Amino acid sequence: MTYRVAFAIGAAAQFHDLPERARDALVHLAADLAERPWDGVTVLPPGDNPAFREAVFGNGHGLLAVHVNDVAELVRIFNIVWLE
């Protein structure tokens, strides 16, 4: 099963402000999340809702916050942080 990956409005703006290598790394992670939305991600604190997750990307420079909706088969990216 392949999930759709969508950017929330704020995350879409963040994506366009990223350096090229960060965008490339994020696209690679998004493709992985579409195939395996529960692998390589951790539950966001306080951990009450396991649908809210985050993943590290770009050799540890990036942090991605997502919501996984199994019913809609949708991974929604809602926050992107890139540190260099």
C-alpha atoms as an extended CHARMM CRD file, in Angstrom:
* protein
*
        84  EXT
         1         1  MET       CA              0.0000000000        0.0000000000        0.0000000000  PROA      1               0.0000000000
         2         2  THR       CA              1.3330000000        3.4450000000       -0.8910000000  PROA      2               0.0000000000
         3         3  TYR       CA              0.2900000000        6.5000000000        1.0930000000  PROA      3               0.0000000000
         4         4  ARG       CA             -0.0410000000        9.9550000000       -0.4140000000  PROA      4               0.0000000000
         5         5  VAL       CA              2.3140000000       12.5830000000        0.9910000000  PROA      5               0.0000000000
         6         6  ALA       CA              1.0290000000       16.1520000000        1.2850000000  PROA      6               0.0000000000
         7         7  PHE       CA              2.4840000000       19.3690000000        2.6320000000  PROA      7               0.0000000000
         8         8  ALA       CA              0.4500000000       21.5680000000        4.9550000000  PROA      8               0.0000000000
         9         9  ILE       CA              0.5300000000       25.2250000000        3.8820000000  PROA      9               0.0000000000
        10        10  GLY       CA              3.2210000000       26.2170000000        6.3830000000  PROA      10              0.0000000000
        11        11  ALA       CA              5.3960000000       23.2340000000        5.5150000000  PROA      11              0.0000000000
        12        12  ALA       CA              5.1060000000       24.0040000000        1.8060000000  PROA      12              0.0000000000
        13        13  ALA       CA              6.4890000000       27.4890000000        2.4600000000  PROA      13              0.0000000000
        14        14  GLN       CA              9.2630000000       26.0220000000        4.6160000000  PROA      14              0.0000000000
        15        15  PHE       CA             10.1370000000       23.5400000000        1.8590000000  PROA      15              0.0000000000
        16        16  HSD       CA             10.6510000000       26.2840000000       -0.7210000000  PROA      16              0.0000000000
        17        17  ASP       CA             12.9920000000       28.1630000000        1.6320000000  PROA      17              0.0000000000
        18        18  LEU       CA             15.2710000000       25.1330000000        2.1390000000  PROA      18              0.0000000000
        19        19  PRO       CA             18.6560000000       24.8100000000        0.4440000000  PROA      19              0.0000000000
        20        20  GLU       CA             18.7020000000       22.4350000000       -2.5230000000  PROA      20              0.0000000000
        21        21  ARG       CA             20.4110000000       19.5590000000       -0.6810000000  PROA      21              0.0000000000
        22        22  ALA       CA             17.8200000000       19.7950000000        2.1020000000  PROA      22              0.0000000000
        23        23  ARG       CA             14.9570000000       19.6690000000       -0.4200000000  PROA      23              0.0000000000
        24        24  ASP       CA             16.5540000000       16.6420000000       -2.0960000000  PROA      24              0.0000000000
        25        25  ALA       CA             16.9240000000       14.8340000000        1.2420000000  PROA      25              0.0000000000
        26        26  LEU       CA             13.3470000000       15.6630000000        2.2150000000  PROA      26              0.0000000000
        27        27  VAL       CA             11.9540000000       14.4020000000       -1.1050000000  PROA      27              0.0000000000
        28        28  HSD       CA             13.8620000000       11.1450000000       -0.5650000000  PROA      28              0.0000000000
        29        29  LEU       CA             12.4220000000       10.8040000000        2.9510000000  PROA      29              0.0000000000
        30        30  ALA       CA              8.9050000000       11.6250000000        1.6990000000  PROA      30              0.0000000000
        31        31  ALA       CA              9.1810000000        8.8290000000       -0.8760000000  PROA      31              0.0000000000
        32        32  ASP       CA             10.2090000000        6.4280000000        1.8940000000  PROA      32              0.0000000000
        33        33  LEU       CA              7.3210000000        7.5830000000        4.0920000000  PROA      33              0.0000000000
        34        34  ALA       CA              4.8660000000        6.9680000000        1.2440000000  PROA      34              0.0000000000
        35        35  GLU       CA              5.9370000000        3.3210000000        1.1970000000  PROA      35              0.0000000000
        36        36  ARG       CA              6.5640000000        2.8250000000        4.9310000000  PROA      36              0.0000000000
        37        37  PRO       CA              4.9190000000        5.6240000000        6.9530000000  PROA      37              0.0000000000
        38        38  TRP       CA              5.6540000000        4.0190000000       10.3280000000  PROA      38              0.0000000000
        39        39  ASP       CA              9.3200000000        3.0960000000        9.7830000000  PROA      39              0.0000000000
        40        40  GLY       CA             12.1010000000        5.4160000000       10.8920000000  PROA      40              0.0000000000
        41        41  VAL       CA              9.8350000000        7.8820000000       12.6500000000  PROA      41              0.0000000000
        42        42  THR       CA              9.2370000000        8.4400000000       16.3610000000  PROA      42              0.0000000000
        43        43  VAL       CA              6.1310000000        9.5360000000       18.2220000000  PROA      43              0.0000000000
        44        44  LEU       CA              6.0920000000       13.2410000000       19.0280000000  PROA      44              0.0000000000
        45        45  PRO       CA              6.1010000000       14.1100000000       22.7360000000  PROA      45              0.0000000000
        46        46  PRO       CA              4.1290000000       13.6630000000       24.8820000000  PROA      46              0.0000000000
        47        47  GLY       CA              3.3310000000       10.5850000000       22.7990000000  PROA      47              0.0000000000
        48        48  ASP       CA             -0.4040000000       10.4710000000       23.4090000000  PROA      48              0.0000000000
        49        49  ASN       CA             -1.2860000000       10.2030000000       19.7350000000  PROA      49              0.0000000000
        50        50  PRO       CA              1.0090000000        7.9050000000       17.7520000000  PROA      50              0.0000000000
        51        51  ALA       CA             -0.2630000000        9.3850000000       14.4740000000  PROA      51              0.0000000000
        52        52  PHE       CA              1.8750000000       12.4740000000       15.1610000000  PROA      52              0.0000000000
        53        53  ARG       CA              5.4660000000       11.5700000000       14.3310000000  PROA      53              0.0000000000
        54        54  GLU       CA              8.8190000000       13.0880000000       13.5060000000  PROA      54              0.0000000000
        55        55  ALA       CA             11.7830000000       11.9300000000       11.4680000000  PROA      55              0.0000000000
        56        56  VAL       CA             15.3570000000       13.0670000000       11.0830000000  PROA      56              0.0000000000
        57        57  PHE       CA             16.6750000000       13.5670000000        7.5400000000  PROA      57              0.0000000000
        58        58  GLY       CA             19.6220000000       15.0620000000        5.6820000000  PROA      58              0.0000000000
        59        59  ASN       CA             22.3770000000       13.4320000000        7.7610000000  PROA      59              0.0000000000
        60        60  GLY       CA             20.8460000000       14.7870000000       10.9550000000  PROA      60              0.0000000000
        61        61  HSD       CA             20.4470000000       18.3860000000        9.7820000000  PROA      61              0.0000000000
        62        62  GLY       CA             16.6840000000       18.1880000000        9.2890000000  PROA      62              0.0000000000
        63        63  LEU       CA             13.6720000000       17.3400000000       11.4080000000  PROA      63              0.0000000000
        64        64  LEU       CA             10.3000000000       16.6160000000        9.8460000000  PROA      64              0.0000000000
        65        65  ALA       CA              6.9890000000       16.5290000000       11.7410000000  PROA      65              0.0000000000
        66        66  VAL       CA              4.1840000000       14.4880000000       10.1730000000  PROA      66              0.0000000000
        67        67  HSD       CA              0.7130000000       13.1730000000       10.8350000000  PROA      67              0.0000000000
        68        68  VAL       CA             -0.0760000000        9.6870000000        9.5080000000  PROA      68              0.0000000000
        69        69  ASN       CA             -3.7270000000        8.9850000000        8.6880000000  PROA      69              0.0000000000
        70        70  ASP       CA             -4.1530000000        5.2570000000        8.0300000000  PROA      70              0.0000000000
        71        71  VAL       CA             -7.8040000000        5.5730000000        7.0220000000  PROA      71              0.0000000000
        72        72  ALA       CA             -7.0770000000        8.1540000000        4.3110000000  PROA      72              0.0000000000
        73        73  GLU       CA             -3.6480000000        6.5990000000        3.5650000000  PROA      73              0.0000000000
        74        74  LEU       CA             -2.1400000000       10.0690000000        3.8930000000  PROA      74              0.0000000000
        75        75  VAL       CA              1.0970000000       11.3640000000        5.3990000000  PROA      75              0.0000000000
        76        76  ARG       CA              0.7410000000       15.1020000000        6.0240000000  PROA      76              0.0000000000
        77        77  ILE       CA              3.9620000000       17.0270000000        6.5740000000  PROA      77              0.0000000000
        78        78  PHE       CA              3.2440000000       19.9520000000        8.8740000000  PROA      78              0.0000000000
        79        79  ASN       CA              6.6480000000       21.2430000000       10.0300000000  PROA      79              0.0000000000
        80        80  ILE       CA             10.1920000000       21.2240000000        8.6550000000  PROA      80              0.0000000000
        81        81  VAL       CA             13.3070000000       22.3350000000       10.5130000000  PROA      81              0.0000000000
        82        82  TRP       CA             16.7300000000       22.5330000000        8.8520000000  PROA      82              0.0000000000
        83        83  LEU       CA             19.8750000000       23.4320000000       10.7980000000  PROA      83              0.0000000000
        84        84  GLU       CA             23.2540000000       24.1060000000        9.2750000000  PROA      84              0.0000000000
